[in-house]
Amino acid sequence: MIRDYPAISIQGALTRMAMLASSTAPPVTAATKSDFCSGGWRIFKKRFLPLLLIASAFVSSAVAQSPSTKPNIVIIVADDMGYADVSYNRSNPDFLTPNIDSLTINGMKFSNGYVTHPFCSPSRAALLTGRYQQRFGHENQPDELRDDSNPRFGLPLTELILPQILKPAGYMCGMIGKWHLGTAPSLLPNQRGFDYFYGFLGAATSYYNSNAIVQSDANNPGQVISVNQTEYLTDVFTQQAVSFINNNATQPFFLYLAYNAPHQPFNTPPSNYMNQVANISDPNRRIYAAMVTALDAGVGQVLQTLQTHNLLNNTLVFFLTCNGANNLGDPLTFTQQSNLPFRGYKWDLLEGGIRVPFAIQWSGTLPANTVYDQPVSSLDIVATAAAVAGVSLPTDRIYDGLNLIPYLTEQQVSPQRTLFWRWFGLGPTGPLGSLSTLYAIRRGNLKLVLSRHDGSPAELFDVANDLGETTNLSKSDPADAASLQQSWNQWNTQLIAPLWTNPVNWAPNPLVLAGDWNAYQITNVSSPWKLTQISAPGIQGSPDGYIWYTTIIHAAADGSGDTSPGVHSFALVANQSYQNQWGGVTINIDGTTSLPSNPGNVLGQTNTVSFQDGFYYSFRILDQQPGSNASRLIAVMKTSAPPVSVTLGGQTPSVPTSNDPVIVNFVTSQSRSIEEQIYLRWSTDTFVTSNMVAAVPAGDGVSYSAVIPARPAGTAVQYCITTSTVNLSQVSASGAIDWVTLSTSPTSHYVLLLLHQHQHLLLQLHLQLHLQLHLQLHLQLHLQLHLHLLLLLQLRRRLHQHLHPRRHRLAASCSPALLMLKKSFISRGHRCRQRRRAIVFGLVLRPVLISFPMTRQAHPLFSGRGAAFGISALSAGTKGIRSECRAMRSS
């Protein structure tokens, strides 16, 4: 049976036992060959071999964790490649992928392999953390064009990724290819556990002469430097991967090879790849096929390099893609076959968007040429990699993946799994352009999916027999649909709101108020006429994860302000170009105004706004979804002092039950102006709708509190603080709240427990603490007992040597390691049973456990076939011991 950990030989176990016994056993007279042949081997095989097999299982677990035997781990990820873009998933492929196919010949194919999201960055965030990305708010793409300096705009630093988990175990960690998890200096791969990085940081780049390629700075660890890259990028990534393996072949390594192929742009690959797909007549399809062919060749070179270093048997290789193939639309229809036989594409929660080519290979450990039909997820990669490396995952967070090795090797029966998906949106009542939430859940053969933004209900499909998801079973099987919906609802309570929205095409840089106050300048403009971009998630938060453009203008007649009171005219201009300007209306104060688009070559119609003496005017614009020249909504709010900022201070109780109202405390940066109103905004549907509770001042001018009423058990509540000059007490829609938000705070979250669940949780923690203390005391006493037993046994053995020299010589034929076992069994009366326990558990199992403590992952010996083996071996050994004791009594 192949286990999670490589096994050692029986001779290795005997050697270990000899080392353990030698510390207490005095030298003995060696047996003659005739003595051993006459009975020593028979006694050893019948009575002691089963027990030593048990010991070898424990020793093998520890030996597997030594640096020399730790398996290497290679994860190869393709980008926007569909299920049918590998030839092993098509009956009549128009191009071949022999090297990727070899992974399924020498390893295993996952016919139901899934990723957690239908597009790039969130999918990669889950793959590298082993956690649903919605748990930490990474639900949308971080667009590097918006703000490449925000340290919160990417995979949160509170999350641990796979190289950070493996490095303490001695792994050299390298990443080649596409990162797409944040571009701020603190978010770079070299700051997240990778020792070496070569690739690009964003979503896409040219395959030739890219100016986005960077690599690790050898002179400044943790930083990157630009690289002049001219060759075909897929080949360059392959060369870098091969070099990394060559440089680290003598030590455990982890390689994350994230190709960007066949993601656009569709630059023509070199002729050697184009020639291999000359049979394809469609020129666009031929380029696409050549891009996949180049990727496949790269996979082949990586495998060949592993073979050259004789590492294939000691390397766990994963291959998958981050999502399904993209639907490029007319006339670019060359990916229409890429996701067959599934329906849907990238951006869809139908099978075509999330069910991907997925294979695993570990030669000599995993079965070859095998199809595994149970659902697996990219979430499983972290759990599996950590297990084979002998690393315990942190216990301070939920991990959503499984260690696949026991199931792939049939040591354990594959469990029925439930997989979840969510792509959150605020829906039609959100800010302009907001989409509704898409979601899916699969359990067994059934999948419930809401795949469209048009308000259609969720549909139920049997995805094992209806691969194209064409027959909706929700009406004929309402019970299963309701059960799946309930399970998804419960899972959804564990998630938080997205930290930022999906990128849009606007990205103004800069966005200015060109008016009479600055001679209508659109270049070299400074604050306050240049709006400040606050990218989500801002330090002080931003409305529902939107990018925010803000400025404050102070009107004062005495010259102390930014401009004078009275009527002013201005135009909103983006990117220092009159092609992007908005104007022609009168601005509403303490409300919103829609600014018409007015592109041209010169300044067009302007807006008018009236300022009063001594007041501060806060301008707010959200990064809404429509294109660059669509109308823009602007809010202007008036206060008699600079607006306050707000900071959450905590909640009481910290772990509320269904009987508890929750008191939220917070403070403001200074005393608020009379125009400002402060609200606790709380929601049970991730702020699609909100409850606005007016804050109660504490009396010191800066401290406030508000109460969230008691809610039913199992309810997830999210809340933040919002200030505005508009009365929001009766407003619930996010689209109305976000536009007139003056300041806000980051969001907090809790899930209400039943009262008895709360009590049970406290009791459970108390019992765990009590058990730990009791176990420590028990182990100390147990160790002292065994030390005394060992002294008594040593005296007993010496006495027995003088009284029974012939029996002693026979026992010596079994080797010094077994002498302690043999002599302890030659006893009379009731002491036989006591000594048998002490020897078996004190000398065989306990020293091994003390020297080689078990890891967090359960050893195969205690589960599945391993348990059956351990029980039968122990039974065989103890039978022999009992019969010998009976014989000794009768003598």
GUNUFI-801120 format. One line per 3 residues: number of its first residue (from 1); their letters; for each residue x, y, z of C-alpha. Coordinates in steps of 0.5 Angstrom, whole numbers. Layout:
// residues N
NUM	A	X/Y/Z ~ ...;
// end
This chain:
// residues 891
1	MIR	0/0/0 ~ 3/7/-2 ~ 2/12/4;
4	DYP	3/19/5 ~ 10/18/7 ~ 15/14/4;
7	AIS	16/7/8 ~ 23/5/11 ~ 25/-2/11;
10	IQG	24/-7/16 ~ 32/-7/17 ~ 31/0/18;
13	ALT	26/-1/24 ~ 31/-7/27 ~ 37/-2/27;
16	RMA	32/3/30 ~ 30/-2/36 ~ 37/-4/37;
19	MLA	39/3/38 ~ 34/4/43 ~ 35/-2/47;
22	SST	43/-1/47 ~ 42/4/52 ~ 40/0/57;
25	APP	42/-7/55 ~ 49/-10/58 ~ 53/-14/53;
28	VTA	51/-21/52 ~ 54/-27/49 ~ 53/-28/42;
31	ATK	49/-34/39 ~ 52/-39/35 ~ 49/-40/28;
34	SDF	46/-47/30 ~ 42/-44/36 ~ 39/-39/31;
37	CSG	37/-43/26 ~ 34/-48/30 ~ 29/-43/33;
40	GWR	31/-36/33 ~ 28/-34/26 ~ 22/-38/28;
43	IFK	21/-34/34 ~ 22/-28/31 ~ 18/-28/25;
46	KRF	12/-31/29 ~ 12/-27/36 ~ 16/-20/34;
49	LPL	16/-19/27 ~ 9/-16/27 ~ 11/-11/33;
52	LLI	17/-9/29 ~ 12/-7/23 ~ 8/-3/27;
55	ASA	15/1/30 ~ 17/2/23 ~ 11/5/21;
58	FVS	12/11/26 ~ 19/11/24 ~ 17/12/17;
61	SAV	13/18/19 ~ 19/22/22 ~ 24/19/17;
64	AQS	19/22/11 ~ 20/29/14 ~ 28/29/14;
67	PST	31/34/9 ~ 34/29/4 ~ 27/25/3;
70	KPN	22/31/3 ~ 19/31/-4 ~ 19/37/-9;
73	IVI	13/41/-11 ~ 12/44/-17 ~ 5/47/-19;
76	IVA	4/49/-26 ~ -2/54/-28 ~ -4/56/-35;
79	DDM	-8/62/-36 ~ -15/62/-39 ~ -14/55/-42;
82	GYA	-21/51/-43 ~ -22/44/-41 ~ -22/42/-48;
85	DVS	-15/45/-50 ~ -11/39/-47 ~ -12/33/-52;
88	YNR	-13/28/-47 ~ -20/31/-46 ~ -22/31/-53;
91	SNP	-24/25/-58 ~ -22/29/-64 ~ -17/34/-62;
94	DFL	-14/39/-68 ~ -8/40/-64 ~ -4/36/-59;
97	TPN	-1/37/-52 ~ 3/30/-51 ~ 7/33/-45;
100	IDS	1/35/-41 ~ -2/29/-43 ~ 4/25/-40;
103	LTI	2/27/-33 ~ -5/23/-34 ~ -1/17/-36;
106	NGM	4/17/-31 ~ 0/20/-26 ~ -8/22/-25;
109	KFS	-13/26/-29 ~ -18/29/-25 ~ -25/29/-29;
112	NGY	-28/34/-24 ~ -23/39/-22 ~ -25/46/-20;
115	VTH	-22/52/-19 ~ -26/57/-14 ~ -27/63/-19;
118	PFC	-29/64/-26 ~ -23/69/-27 ~ -16/70/-25;
121	SPS	-14/74/-19 ~ -19/71/-14 ~ -18/64/-17;
124	RAA	-10/65/-16 ~ -11/68/-9 ~ -15/61/-7;
127	LLT	-10/57/-10 ~ -4/59/-6 ~ -8/60/1;
130	GRY	-12/54/1 ~ -18/58/3 ~ -24/61/0;
133	QQR	-22/68/-3 ~ -28/71/0 ~ -26/69/7;
136	FGH	-21/75/6 ~ -25/80/1 ~ -20/78/-5;
139	ENQ	-27/77/-10 ~ -25/82/-15 ~ -19/83/-20;
142	PDE	-14/88/-17 ~ -12/93/-23 ~ -5/95/-23;
145	LRD	-7/102/-27 ~ -11/104/-21 ~ -6/105/-15;
148	DSN	0/101/-15 ~ 2/103/-8 ~ -4/102/-4;
151	PRF	-1/96/1 ~ -8/94/2 ~ -10/93/-6;
154	GLP	-8/86/-7 ~ -8/79/-3 ~ -8/81/4;
157	LTE	-2/81/8 ~ -6/77/14 ~ -6/71/9;
160	LIL	-1/66/9 ~ 1/63/2 ~ 4/56/0;
163	PQI	12/59/0 ~ 11/62/7 ~ 8/55/10;
166	LKP	14/51/6 ~ 20/55/8 ~ 20/53/15;
169	AGY	21/46/13 ~ 27/48/9 ~ 24/49/2;
172	MCG	27/53/-3 ~ 21/57/-6 ~ 21/60/-13;
175	MIG	16/63/-18 ~ 16/64/-25 ~ 11/68/-29;
178	KWH	4/72/-28 ~ 3/74/-21 ~ -3/78/-21;
181	LGT	-4/79/-13 ~ -2/86/-12 ~ 3/91/-14;
184	APS	5/95/-8 ~ 12/93/-5 ~ 10/90/1;
187	LLP	5/85/-4 ~ 11/83/-9 ~ 12/75/-9;
190	NQR	19/76/-6 ~ 16/79/0 ~ 11/73/1;
193	GFD	16/68/2 ~ 19/67/-5 ~ 26/66/-5;
196	YFY	26/68/-13 ~ 22/71/-18 ~ 22/72/-25;
199	GFL	15/75/-29 ~ 10/80/-29 ~ 6/83/-23;
202	GAA	-1/85/-27 ~ -6/81/-31 ~ -3/81/-38;
205	TSY	3/83/-42 ~ 6/83/-49 ~ 9/76/-51;
208	YNS	15/80/-54 ~ 19/86/-52 ~ 15/87/-46;
211	NAI	17/92/-41 ~ 13/89/-35 ~ 18/84/-34;
214	VQS	22/84/-27 ~ 26/79/-23 ~ 29/79/-16;
217	DAN	34/83/-14 ~ 40/79/-12 ~ 43/85/-9;
220	NPG	37/88/-5 ~ 33/82/-3 ~ 26/83/-3;
223	QVI	26/87/-8 ~ 25/87/-16 ~ 29/90/-22;
226	SVN	26/91/-29 ~ 29/86/-34 ~ 30/87/-42;
229	QTE	26/81/-45 ~ 26/80/-52 ~ 24/73/-53;
232	YLT	18/69/-54 ~ 15/70/-46 ~ 13/63/-46;
235	DVF	20/60/-48 ~ 23/65/-43 ~ 19/63/-37;
238	TQQ	20/55/-39 ~ 28/57/-39 ~ 27/60/-32;
241	AVS	24/54/-29 ~ 29/49/-32 ~ 34/54/-29;
244	FIN	31/54/-22 ~ 31/46/-22 ~ 38/46/-24;
247	NNA	40/51/-19 ~ 36/47/-13 ~ 36/40/-15;
250	TQP	40/38/-9 ~ 35/41/-4 ~ 28/41/-3;
253	FFL	24/46/-7 ~ 18/49/-9 ~ 16/52/-16;
256	YLA	10/56/-18 ~ 10/56/-25 ~ 5/61/-27;
259	YNA	5/61/-35 ~ 0/67/-38 ~ -1/63/-44;
262	PHQ	-6/63/-48 ~ -8/69/-45 ~ -9/75/-49;
265	PFN	-5/79/-53 ~ -5/74/-58 ~ 2/75/-61;
268	TPP	4/70/-66 ~ 8/65/-63 ~ 15/63/-66;
271	SNY	15/59/-73 ~ 17/52/-69 ~ 10/52/-66;
274	MNQ	6/55/-71 ~ 9/49/-76 ~ 6/44/-71;
277	VAN	-1/46/-72 ~ -1/48/-79 ~ -7/43/-80;
280	ISD	-11/49/-77 ~ -14/53/-83 ~ -17/59/-78;
283	PNR	-11/64/-77 ~ -14/66/-70 ~ -15/59/-68;
286	RIY	-8/57/-71 ~ -5/62/-66 ~ -8/60/-60;
289	AAM	-7/53/-61 ~ 1/55/-62 ~ 1/58/-56;
292	VTA	-2/52/-52 ~ 3/48/-56 ~ 9/52/-53;
295	LDA	6/52/-46 ~ 6/44/-47 ~ 13/44/-50;
298	GVG	15/48/-43 ~ 11/43/-39 ~ 15/37/-43;
301	QVL	22/41/-41 ~ 20/42/-34 ~ 19/34/-33;
304	QTL	25/32/-37 ~ 29/37/-33 ~ 26/33/-27;
307	QTH	28/26/-30 ~ 35/29/-31 ~ 36/30/-24;
310	NLL	33/23/-22 ~ 27/27/-19 ~ 21/25/-22;
313	NNT	20/20/-16 ~ 21/25/-11 ~ 17/31/-14;
316	LVF	9/32/-13 ~ 7/36/-20 ~ 0/39/-21;
319	FLT	-2/42/-27 ~ -9/46/-28 ~ -11/53/-31;
322	CNG	-14/59/-27 ~ -21/59/-30 ~ -24/57/-37;
325	ANN	-23/59/-43 ~ -25/66/-45 ~ -31/68/-50;
328	LGD	-28/73/-54 ~ -34/74/-58 ~ -35/76/-66;
331	PLT	-31/75/-70 ~ -26/72/-65 ~ -30/65/-64;
334	FTQ	-23/61/-64 ~ -25/59/-57 ~ -32/56/-58;
337	QSN	-29/49/-57 ~ -24/50/-52 ~ -29/49/-46;
340	LPF	-33/43/-49 ~ -37/39/-47 ~ -39/44/-42;
343	RGY	-43/51/-43 ~ -40/57/-41 ~ -33/61/-41;
346	KWD	-29/65/-36 ~ -33/70/-32 ~ -39/64/-32;
349	LLE	-40/60/-26 ~ -43/55/-31 ~ -38/49/-31;
352	GGI	-34/52/-37 ~ -32/58/-33 ~ -30/54/-27;
355	RVP	-29/46/-29 ~ -22/46/-32 ~ -16/41/-34;
358	FAI	-13/38/-27 ~ -8/33/-27 ~ -3/31/-21;
361	QWS	3/26/-22 ~ 8/23/-16 ~ 11/17/-20;
364	GTL	12/11/-15 ~ 7/14/-10 ~ 1/16/-14;
367	PAN	-3/11/-19 ~ -1/12/-26 ~ -6/12/-32;
370	TVY	-12/13/-27 ~ -18/18/-27 ~ -20/20/-21;
373	DQP	-28/22/-21 ~ -29/25/-15 ~ -30/33/-15;
376	VSS	-23/36/-13 ~ -21/43/-12 ~ -15/48/-13;
379	LDI	-16/49/-5 ~ -13/42/-4 ~ -7/44/-7;
382	VAT	-4/47/0 ~ -7/42/4 ~ -4/36/0;
385	AAA	3/40/-1 ~ 4/41/7 ~ 2/34/8;
388	VAG	7/31/4 ~ 12/36/6 ~ 11/34/14;
391	VSL	8/41/15 ~ 2/43/20 ~ -2/48/17;
394	PTD	-4/54/22 ~ -10/53/27 ~ -12/60/27;
397	RIY	-16/60/21 ~ -20/56/17 ~ -17/52/11;
400	DGL	-22/49/6 ~ -18/44/2 ~ -17/37/3;
403	NLI	-10/33/3 ~ -12/29/-3 ~ -6/23/-2;
406	PYL	-10/18/2 ~ -16/18/-2 ~ -12/18/-9;
409	TEQ	-8/12/-6 ~ -15/9/-3 ~ -12/9/4;
412	QVS	-19/12/6 ~ -25/13/2 ~ -27/19/-1;
415	PQR	-32/24/2 ~ -38/27/-1 ~ -36/34/-2;
418	TLF	-39/41/-2 ~ -36/46/-6 ~ -38/53/-6;
421	WRW	-37/59/-11 ~ -39/67/-10 ~ -38/73/-14;
424	FGL	-41/78/-10 ~ -45/85/-13 ~ -49/90/-10;
427	GPT	-55/89/-15 ~ -59/94/-19 ~ -60/98/-12;
430	GPL	-53/99/-12 ~ -48/105/-15 ~ -49/106/-23;
433	GSL	-47/99/-26 ~ -47/95/-20 ~ -49/87/-22;
436	STL	-52/82/-18 ~ -49/77/-14 ~ -47/70/-18;
439	YAI	-47/64/-14 ~ -46/56/-14 ~ -46/50/-10;
442	RRG	-44/43/-12 ~ -46/37/-7 ~ -45/30/-10;
445	NLK	-48/30/-18 ~ -52/36/-16 ~ -50/43/-17;
448	LVL	-55/49/-16 ~ -52/55/-20 ~ -55/63/-21;
451	SRH	-51/64/-27 ~ -54/71/-30 ~ -55/78/-27;
454	DGS	-62/79/-30 ~ -65/77/-24 ~ -67/70/-26;
457	PAE	-67/64/-21 ~ -62/59/-19 ~ -62/53/-23;
460	LFD	-61/46/-21 ~ -57/41/-26 ~ -54/34/-25;
463	VAN	-47/35/-28 ~ -45/28/-28 ~ -50/26/-33;
466	DLG	-52/33/-36 ~ -45/36/-37 ~ -48/42/-41;
469	ETT	-52/44/-36 ~ -58/44/-40 ~ -64/41/-36;
472	NLS	-66/45/-30 ~ -69/40/-25 ~ -71/46/-20;
475	KSD	-78/45/-21 ~ -78/37/-21 ~ -73/37/-15;
478	PAD	-75/43/-11 ~ -73/39/-4 ~ -65/38/-7;
481	AAS	-65/45/-9 ~ -68/48/-3 ~ -63/44/1;
484	LQQ	-57/46/-3 ~ -59/53/-2 ~ -59/53/5;
487	SWN	-52/50/5 ~ -50/56/1 ~ -53/61/5;
490	QWN	-50/58/11 ~ -43/58/8 ~ -44/65/6;
493	TQL	-45/68/13 ~ -38/66/14 ~ -35/71/8;
496	IAP	-34/78/8 ~ -36/84/3 ~ -31/85/-3;
499	LWT	-25/89/-1 ~ -25/93/-8 ~ -30/93/-14;
502	NPV	-28/90/-20 ~ -24/95/-25 ~ -27/99/-30;
505	NWA	-25/103/-36 ~ -24/110/-33 ~ -18/110/-29;
508	PNP	-17/118/-29 ~ -10/121/-28 ~ -11/126/-26;
511	LVL	-18/128/-25 ~ -19/136/-24 ~ -24/141/-23;
514	AGD	-22/146/-28 ~ -25/153/-26 ~ -25/160/-25;
517	WNA	-21/159/-19 ~ -15/156/-22 ~ -16/160/-29;
520	YQI	-19/153/-32 ~ -12/150/-32 ~ -12/142/-33;
523	TNV	-4/141/-33 ~ 0/142/-27 ~ -6/142/-22;
526	SSP	-5/141/-15 ~ -10/140/-9 ~ -15/142/-8;
529	WKL	-17/143/-15 ~ -14/136/-17 ~ -18/131/-13;
532	TQI	-15/125/-9 ~ -16/118/-11 ~ -17/114/-5;
535	SAP	-16/106/-8 ~ -20/101/-4 ~ -19/99/1;
538	GIQ	-17/105/4 ~ -14/106/11 ~ -21/109/13;
541	GSP	-25/105/8 ~ -28/107/2 ~ -36/106/0;
544	DGY	-37/99/-1 ~ -30/98/-4 ~ -31/103/-9;
547	IWY	-25/108/-11 ~ -26/115/-9 ~ -24/121/-11;
550	TTI	-25/127/-6 ~ -23/134/-5 ~ -25/139/0;
553	IHA	-25/147/-2 ~ -25/152/3 ~ -29/159/1;
556	AAD	-27/165/5 ~ -28/172/4 ~ -22/174/8;
559	GSG	-17/170/4 ~ -15/165/8 ~ -19/160/4;
562	DTS	-18/156/-3 ~ -23/161/-6 ~ -28/167/-5;
565	PGV	-35/166/-3 ~ -40/167/-9 ~ -42/163/-16;
568	HSF	-36/160/-19 ~ -36/156/-26 ~ -32/150/-27;
571	ALV	-31/143/-31 ~ -29/136/-29 ~ -23/134/-33;
574	ANQ	-20/127/-33 ~ -13/125/-36 ~ -11/133/-38;
577	SYQ	-15/132/-44 ~ -21/136/-46 ~ -24/129/-50;
580	NQW	-25/127/-43 ~ -29/133/-39 ~ -36/134/-36;
583	GGV	-40/140/-35 ~ -46/144/-37 ~ -51/144/-30;
586	TIN	-52/147/-24 ~ -49/143/-18 ~ -53/141/-12;
589	IDG	-51/142/-5 ~ -52/136/0 ~ -54/132/-6;
592	TTS	-52/129/-12 ~ -51/132/-19 ~ -51/128/-26;
595	LPS	-45/132/-30 ~ -46/131/-38 ~ -40/128/-42;
598	NPG	-38/134/-46 ~ -32/132/-50 ~ -28/136/-55;
601	NVL	-22/140/-57 ~ -23/146/-52 ~ -26/147/-46;
604	GQT	-34/146/-47 ~ -40/148/-43 ~ -38/149/-35;
607	NTV	-42/148/-29 ~ -44/153/-24 ~ -43/152/-16;
610	SFQ	-45/157/-10 ~ -40/158/-4 ~ -42/161/2;
613	DGF	-37/165/7 ~ -33/160/12 ~ -36/154/9;
616	YYS	-32/147/7 ~ -35/144/1 ~ -33/136/0;
619	FRI	-33/134/-7 ~ -34/126/-8 ~ -34/122/-14;
622	LDQ	-34/114/-15 ~ -31/110/-20 ~ -37/108/-23;
625	QPG	-38/102/-28 ~ -40/106/-35 ~ -34/108/-40;
628	SNA	-30/114/-40 ~ -34/119/-43 ~ -41/117/-40;
631	SRL	-44/122/-35 ~ -41/123/-28 ~ -45/123/-22;
634	IAV	-42/128/-17 ~ -44/130/-10 ~ -42/136/-6;
637	MKT	-43/137/2 ~ -42/143/6 ~ -40/143/13;
640	SAP	-38/149/17 ~ -31/146/19 ~ -27/140/16;
643	PVS	-31/134/16 ~ -29/129/21 ~ -26/122/20;
646	VTL	-28/116/24 ~ -25/110/27 ~ -28/104/30;
649	GGQ	-27/102/37 ~ -30/95/39 ~ -36/92/40;
652	TPS	-40/89/46 ~ -41/83/47 ~ -35/81/43;
655	VPT	-38/74/41 ~ -46/76/41 ~ -51/70/42;
658	SND	-58/71/39 ~ -60/74/45 ~ -55/80/45;
661	PVI	-56/87/42 ~ -49/89/40 ~ -46/96/42;
664	VNF	-41/99/37 ~ -37/104/40 ~ -33/109/36;
667	VTS	-29/116/36 ~ -28/121/31 ~ -22/125/29;
670	QSR	-25/132/32 ~ -31/135/34 ~ -36/134/29;
673	SIE	-39/140/25 ~ -47/141/26 ~ -48/139/19;
676	EQI	-45/132/20 ~ -49/126/22 ~ -46/120/24;
679	YLR	-49/113/23 ~ -48/106/25 ~ -49/102/18;
682	WST	-51/95/19 ~ -53/90/14 ~ -55/82/14;
685	DTF	-54/82/6 ~ -47/85/5 ~ -50/92/5;
688	VTS	-54/91/-1 ~ -59/94/4 ~ -57/97/10;
691	NMV	-60/100/17 ~ -58/107/19 ~ -57/108/26;
694	AAV	-56/115/29 ~ -50/115/33 ~ -51/117/41;
697	PAG	-45/122/43 ~ -42/120/50 ~ -41/127/52;
700	DGV	-33/128/50 ~ -35/131/43 ~ -31/125/40;
703	SYS	-34/118/43 ~ -40/115/40 ~ -44/109/41;
706	AVI	-50/105/37 ~ -54/99/38 ~ -55/93/33;
709	PAR	-61/90/36 ~ -61/82/37 ~ -62/78/31;
712	PAG	-64/71/30 ~ -58/65/31 ~ -54/64/25;
715	TAV	-55/71/22 ~ -48/74/19 ~ -48/82/21;
718	QYC	-43/87/18 ~ -43/94/20 ~ -39/100/19;
721	ITT	-39/108/21 ~ -42/113/16 ~ -42/120/16;
724	STV	-46/125/11 ~ -49/132/11 ~ -56/128/8;
727	NLS	-61/125/13 ~ -60/118/11 ~ -64/115/17;
730	QVS	-69/112/12 ~ -65/110/7 ~ -63/103/5;
733	ASG	-60/102/-2 ~ -53/102/-3 ~ -53/106/-9;
736	AID	-56/112/-5 ~ -52/112/1 ~ -45/111/-2;
739	WVT	-46/117/-7 ~ -47/122/-1 ~ -42/119/4;
742	LST	-37/124/7 ~ -33/119/11 ~ -33/112/13;
745	SPT	-29/106/17 ~ -27/99/15 ~ -32/94/15;
748	SHY	-33/89/21 ~ -37/83/21 ~ -40/77/26;
751	VLL	-44/71/26 ~ -49/71/32 ~ -49/64/36;
754	LLH	-55/61/39 ~ -54/62/47 ~ -53/54/48;
757	QHQ	-48/54/42 ~ -44/60/46 ~ -44/56/52;
760	HLL	-42/50/49 ~ -36/54/46 ~ -34/56/52;
763	LQL	-34/49/55 ~ -31/46/49 ~ -25/51/51;
766	HLQ	-25/50/58 ~ -25/42/57 ~ -19/43/52;
769	LHL	-15/47/57 ~ -16/42/62 ~ -14/36/57;
772	QLH	-8/39/56 ~ -6/40/63 ~ -8/33/65;
775	LQL	-4/30/59 ~ 2/34/61 ~ 2/31/68;
778	HLQ	0/24/65 ~ 6/24/61 ~ 11/26/66;
781	LHL	8/20/71 ~ 8/15/65 ~ 15/17/63;
784	QLH	17/16/71 ~ 14/10/71 ~ 17/7/65;
787	LHL	24/9/67 ~ 23/5/74 ~ 21/-1/70;
790	LLL	27/-1/65 ~ 31/-1/72 ~ 27/-7/74;
793	LQL	28/-10/68 ~ 35/-9/67 ~ 36/-12/74;
796	RRR	31/-18/72 ~ 35/-20/66 ~ 42/-20/69;
799	LHQ	39/-25/75 ~ 35/-29/69 ~ 42/-29/66;
802	HLH	45/-33/72 ~ 39/-37/73 ~ 37/-40/66;
805	PRR	44/-39/62 ~ 41/-44/56 ~ 35/-40/55;
808	HRL	39/-34/55 ~ 43/-36/49 ~ 37/-38/45;
811	AAS	34/-31/46 ~ 41/-28/44 ~ 40/-31/37;
814	CSP	34/-26/36 ~ 39/-20/36 ~ 40/-15/42;
817	ALL	34/-11/40 ~ 30/-16/41 ~ 33/-19/47;
820	MLK	29/-14/52 ~ 23/-17/49 ~ 25/-24/49;
823	KSF	27/-24/56 ~ 21/-20/59 ~ 17/-26/56;
826	ISR	20/-31/60 ~ 17/-30/67 ~ 12/-33/71;
829	GHR	6/-32/74 ~ 2/-25/74 ~ 8/-21/73;
832	CRQ	8/-24/66 ~ 3/-19/64 ~ 6/-13/67;
835	RRR	12/-14/64 ~ 9/-15/57 ~ 6/-9/57;
838	AIV	12/-5/59 ~ 16/-8/54 ~ 11/-7/48;
841	FGL	9/0/50 ~ 15/2/54 ~ 21/0/49;
844	VLR	18/-1/42 ~ 12/5/41 ~ 13/10/47;
847	PVL	21/11/45 ~ 19/12/38 ~ 14/17/39;
850	ISF	18/21/44 ~ 24/21/39 ~ 19/22/33;
853	PMT	13/26/35 ~ 7/25/30 ~ 5/31/26;
856	RQA	-2/35/26 ~ -4/30/20 ~ -6/24/22;
859	HPL	-2/18/21 ~ -5/13/16 ~ -3/7/21;
862	FSG	-10/10/25 ~ -14/10/19 ~ -17/6/13;
865	RGA	-13/0/11 ~ -7/3/16 ~ -12/2/22;
868	AFG	-14/-6/20 ~ -6/-7/19 ~ -4/-4/26;
871	ISA	-10/-8/29 ~ -8/-15/26 ~ -1/-14/27;
874	LSA	-1/-13/34 ~ -6/-18/35 ~ -1/-23/32;
877	GTK	4/-21/36 ~ 0/-21/43 ~ -2/-28/41;
880	GIR	5/-31/41 ~ 7/-27/47 ~ 1/-30/51;
883	SEC	2/-37/49 ~ 9/-37/51 ~ 7/-34/57;
886	RAM	3/-40/58 ~ 8/-45/56 ~ 13/-42/61;
889	RSS	8/-42/67 ~ 7/-50/65 ~ 15/-51/66;
// end
